[in-house]
């Protein structure tokens, strides 16, 4: 039996950086270090595709710290590749804090690729502090360089992220400016030298955009225009019904006159998203082919801006109180669809939440908002379920990769698996129901639906659906389903994990 002091845990993290920091390379260095020190690695914690700026989203590190704090850790040493893999926290004290939690529990953290020994000496503490500061500074410098590069591309007339919008399409072009084809929703360029521009979409969509501008100039409100479009079964670019807000976005976005505008909002280094003033925007006017006349656009935007000025808190609450008196009850949608009302987002921004705004005017919704807490809990549970599945697959020798942008697991390089959580709900008649969503944009070969128990606290069972067998975007299931549905139900994921197990095949001489 191994001495408890010789037991170690390995923590590896990779975002999208150089291959030097691949989880495989980190693991190799850590295992060599452990072998030299006589340490036995009994547990591995992996954060693949995760930024080191914050602990949020780094579920493996969270589990590691939680295990240390609760006293459930069998290991006495944590092995990380280097200081930057532990984290590129913008506050070096945060990195030190998580290490201190481990130290307080009698567990040391060792950085296997560093040139210093993390032995608590003055020299090692000084070097470690400098390394932590350098790790944070690297992220700041990289963020600045990426931002500068994005600004440069904007000024050259290239699109930087985001959907094209109704009436427009994203066109992929090569380094010579030759068109290579339209990018569909969810698709990204894969060649570094390729660029993206906006081009006019289908003729019927372009005609609809122009009609929206003309109707507004003729005196129709955004709500009237949305009602007309919905009556004609015209959907937005997201395949949804039009609202007052989506019509307003179309009427005020400069991309419809060909202007390329960037940095209207900032979300750098995982900090709070902020709206930047116009003088901070980066722009290239007349970058794309316009589909709306410039004079019409500026007239429309001027009319919209003239209707709005910054309201005081009392004025906003006064309008909300008046709306409640008229309607009896309100929702975010009602607020957005009411003329001369600030948007629901404005109330959330000003008062912290819609519920808080309701409280300020003495409005009791009479609704149970416990489902919001359930939604939050299930969103937090999803990464843990995915991580547990990954560990189970790796335990049987399967090769597992994670596509962070799509939240899809690639197993043995052969098939892609999406994991979705289906919450327990009750119909008006008291019957349990679960709704299973299928993400057609991701388009995996398999979808694993985790069906939650009656308290939405833990998985009850699992459905494993091949995409080719399900055509709908969502599927509702009950406690007892017909054989065509229950044939895909499993009490555990052992069968799925067993399918992914690598088996050595002996070849006859």
N, C-alpha and C positions, 0 to 999 in steps of 0.2 A: 504493500500500500504506500502511496506517495505521501511524503511529508506535506502537511497543510501549507507550510511556508513555501513550498516549491510549486504550488498551483498558481496559475496565472490566467488572466483573461486578455484577449486581443481585441483592440478597438481600431477599426479602419474606416476612413471616410474619403470619399472622392466626389468632387462636384463635376466640373467639365474641364478640368485643367490638364496639364501635360501628362503624357503616358507614364511619366515617372511616378505619378501619384495614383496609378491604377490600383485597385484593391488587391490584385494578384501580386504586383510588385511589392506593395506594402507588406502583404502577408509573408512573402518569401524572406524579406529582411527581418521581420519580427520573429519568424520561426528560427532563423539562423541565430539571432540574438538569444532566444530562449534556450536553444541547444547549447550554446557556449556557457550560459549561466546555470544550466541544469534545471530549467523551469519547464513545467508541463502545462501546455495550454489546454484548459478544460472548457473554455467557453469563448465564443467569438461574437462580437457586436459589430454590425456593418451598417453604415449610413452611405448608401450608394446614390449618387446624383443629388447630394445635399450640400448646400452652402454652409460654410463655417462661420458666417457672420453672427448668427443667433442660434440658440438652442431650439427655438421653435422649429418644428418639422424634422428635427434630428431625433427620431424615435429610438434609435439604438442607443444613443448617448443618454437619453432620458431613462431608458430601461436600466442602463448600467448604473447611473447615479441612484436610481430608486432602489436597485438591488443592494447597493452599498449602504444606503441610508436605513433600509429596513433590516439590515443584518443578515440577509439571505445569501450573501456572496460566499461561495466556497473558496474563492481565490484570494490571495493576499497581495498580488501584484497585477497592475494593469499595464499592458504593453501597447504603446502607440508609436507610429512611424517617426513622427517628429512633432515639434511644438505646433506647427501650422495645422497638422491633422487633428490635433485636439481641438483647435478652433482658431479662426481669424477674428475673434471678437474685437469690436471697435473699442471696447474698454478692456484693457489688459487685466484689470482687476477681476473681471468676470471669469476669464480663463483660470486665474489663480484661485478663485472661489470654488470652482468645481473640483480642482485638484485638492484643495484644502478639505472639502467634504470627504474625499477618499482618505486623505492622510489622517483625519480625525477618527476614522473608523479602523485605523491600523492597516490601511491598504496603500501601497506606494504606486506612483505612476512613473514609468520609465519610458524615455524617448529613445527608441532603438537606433535611429539614424543620426542622432546628434553627436557632436564631438565632446560633449560634457556629460558627466555622471550626475544624475539628479539625486544627490546624496544629502541635500540640505545645507551644504557648505555655503559660505559667503560667495565664493567664486561662482558656484553653480546657480545660486539665486540671482546674481547680477546678470549672468549670461542668459538665463531663462527669461528674466524680465525684459531684456533687450530683444530676445527672439519673439516674445509675445507682442511687443510694440511693433517689431518689423513685420510680423504676420498681419496685424491690423493695417499697417501702412501699405502693405502690398495690395490689399483689397481696395484701399482708397485710391491708390495710384492706378490700379487696373480699371476701377470704375471711371476715373477721370479720362483714361485713354480710350475706353470704349465709348464714353459719351462724346469725346472729341471726334472719334471716328464716325459715329452716327451723325453728328452735326455736319461733318464734311460731306457725307453721302446725301444728306437732305439738301444741302446747298448745291449739289451736283444734279439734283432732280430725281433722286431715287427714294422709293418708299421704305419706311422703317417700321415694320410690324403693324399689327392691327388689321381688322377685316376691311375689305374694300368699301363696303356700303352698298345700299340699293342703287342700281343703275350704273355701277362701276365694277370693274374686274381687275385683279392683280395679274399683270403680265410679266413673265420671267424673260429676261434678256441676257445675252452673253456679254463678254467683255468688249465685243465689237458693236454692241447695241442692236444686235439682231434678235428678233423675237423668237422664243423657244416654245411658247405655249402658255396658256392660262393656268394659274394655280387655283385649285379647287379649295373650298373651305377646309381648313385644318392642315393643308399641305404647306411645306416649307421648302425653300431652296436648299439644295444639298451640295452644290459646288461653290467654293469660296469666291470665285471670280464672277459668278452670276449676280445679277441685280434684279430688283423688282420695281415696276412702275405701275401707275394706274391708267387704265384705258376705259373708254366707254363700254358699257355692257350691252346686252341685247336691246334691239330697237324698241321693243315694247316697254322695257324698264326705263330707258332714256326718255321716251315719250311721257311716261307716267311722272317722272321727276319734273319735267317741264310743266306738265299740267298742274302739279302741286303748287308750283310757284305762281302760275297764272291764277289759280283759284284763290290763293292767299291775297294776291294783289287786287282781286275782284271783291275782296271783303269777307271771304270765308275764313272761319277760325281754324286753328289746328284741329280742334275736336270735330268740326264739321267735315274737314278733309279726311280725317281718320275714319269717320263713319261712312263716307262715300266709298273709300277704298275697300273697307271691310265688306260693304254691301256688294261690291263687285268681285269679292273673293280674291283680291290681290293681297299677297302676303309680303312681309318685309324680307330683307335678305337673310334673316335668321329663321324664316319659315313661320313667323308668328303674326298675329293680328296687329294692325296699326293702333297706336295710341297717340294722345296729344303730345307726349314726350318724344316719340320716335319721329313724328312729323316735324316737330320743332328742331330736332337734331339735323334733319335733312335740310331744313330751311336756313340753318346758320353755319353749316360746315363748309369751309372754304375749298375743300377738295372738289366741290362741284363746279367751281370756276377755274380749276386747274392749279390752285395754290398748294404747295407742299409745306405743311406746318408741323413742327415738332417741338417737344418740351413744354407743352401746355400744362402738363402735370409732371411731377417728379416723385420717384419712389426709389431713391438711391440707397444702396447699402441696407436694404430691408427696413428703412426708417419709415416714419409716417408719410403717407401720400399727401402731397400739397399741390394746390393750384397755383401756377406761376403767373405773374402779371405779364401782359402782352410784350413788354420790353425784354423779357427773358425768352420769348419764343424764338425758335430758329426756323427760318422760312426761305422758300424759293418760289417766288410768284411766277405764274405761267409755266410751271414745270410739266404739267400734264395737259392733255387735250380737254378743254372745258365742255360740259354738256348743258350749262346754264349761262345765259347772257349775263355779263358782269354788271351791267346797269340794273337788271332785275334783281340780282343777288344782293347788291348793296342797298337797294331800296327796301327789299324784304327785311334784311337784317336790321336796318335802321328803324323800321316800323316796330320790330320785336323789341329792340333795345329801348326804344322810347317808352314802351309800356311798363318797363321795369326800373325800379330804383331800389336801393338797399332799404329794406324796411327795418324798423326797430323791433325789438322783441315784443313789445306791447302791440304793435301793429300786426305782426304775424299772428300772435295769439288772438287778437281781436277778429281777424278774418277767419281763423279756425273756429272760434266760438260762434260766429255768425253762420258759418257753413253747417255746424252741428245743429244749431237751432232750426235751420231750414230743412236739413235732411233727417234729423233724428239720430243718425249714426253715420260714421265715416270710416273709410279705410284709406290706405295709401293710394289705391287706384282711383278712388273718388276724388281725393285731393288733386291728383295729377290731371284728372279729366275736367276739373272745374276752372273756368276762365277766371282770370285776375286773382288766382291763388298761387302762392309760392309752391314749389314742388314738394313732394313728400321727402325727397332727399335734402331739401333746404331745411325742413324741420328737424330731420335727423342730425344734420350738421350743426344746427344752432342749439338744439336742446339735448343732444346726445342720443335720442331715440324718439320714435313716434309716440310710444307709450308715455314718455316723460312729458312730451308736449300735451298729450291728452290730459295728464294729471294736472298740468298748469292751468287748464281751463275747466277742471272739475268734471271731465268726461270719463265715466266708467264704461269700458267696452262691454263688460259682462261676458267676456270670452275667456276661455281657459288657454293660457299661453304656455302650458307645460310642454306642448309639442315643440316649442322653440328650443327648450332645454334638451329634449330628446334628440332633435336634429343636431345640436351642437355635440352631444355625447357620441352619436353615431359617426359623425365626421371625424372625431378624435379617435374612435375605435378602428376605423377603416385602415389606417397605416399599420396598426398593430396586427390586424388580421392578415394583411399582406406580408408583413415581416415574419409572422409565424409560419405562413405557407412557404415562404422562401427558405426559412431554416429547415423545415421538414423536407423540402426537395433537395437541398444541399446535403442533408444528412444521409440520403440514399445515393449520393454521388451524382445527382443531376446538375447540369450547368445552368445557372439561372442568371439572367440579365434583367434589369429594370429600365423601362423607357419612362423617365421621369415626366416628360412633357405629356405623355398619354396615360401614365399610370397603368402601364401594361407590363406583365411579366412575360419574358421570352424564355421558354424552356428548351434546353438542349439545342438551341438555335433552330428549332423545327416548327414550333407553333407559339402563338401569342395568346395570353390568357388575361382577361379582365376580371377583376374581383369587385362585385357590387354588394351593397348591404340593403336588404329588404326589411323595412320596419314592420312591426306588428301594429295593425290598426283594426278598429271595430266599426262595422257599418251601422247605420241608423237602426237596423233591426237586431243589433247585438252580435252579428256573426263576424268572426275573425277574418281578416283579409291581409294579404301581402302583395305589394306591387313590385315587380322585378323590371328594372329598366335595362335596355340594351343600347349601348352607345354605338350608333352607326358610323359616326365620324372616326372612331378608333378602329372599328371593324376587326375585332379579334377572332381567332379561330374558335375559341371557347370562352364562355362566360360562366364564372362561378358565382352563383347567387347565395349569399349567406342569409338564411331566414332566421330572424331574431325571435326570441321567446316572448311570452306575454308581457314581460316587464321591459322589453327592449334593452336588457342588460347583458345577454349572452346569446351566442348562436344556438338555435334549436336543431336545425339540420341544414342541408346544402342541396342546391340544384346545380347540375353541370350541364349546360346547354351548348351543343355545337351550333355555330352561327347559321350553318346551312339548314338547320332544322327549325329555326325561328325567323319569321319574316316581320313580325310586329316590332314596334319600338318599345313596347312595354307589355308585360304579361301579368295578369292578376291571378293569384292562386289562393286556395282555401285550405282548410285542414285536411279535407279529403278531395282529391282531384281524380279525374279519369286517367286511365292507364297511360294515355298519350303524354300526360304531364308527369305523373308520379314515376314513370319509367326513368326519369332523369334525377330522381331524388335519392340522396344518400345521407345516412346518419353521421358519417364522418367523411374526411377527405382522404382516408387511407387508400381507397381504390385509385383516386387520381394520382396521389403520390407514388403508388406502386407502378402506375403506367410510365412514370417519368424515370424510374430507377434504371441506371445503366447496368447492363449485364455483360459479363465477359463471355465471349463466344469462342470456344476452342475449335480450331481448324485442323482437320485431319491432315497428316503428312501425305 
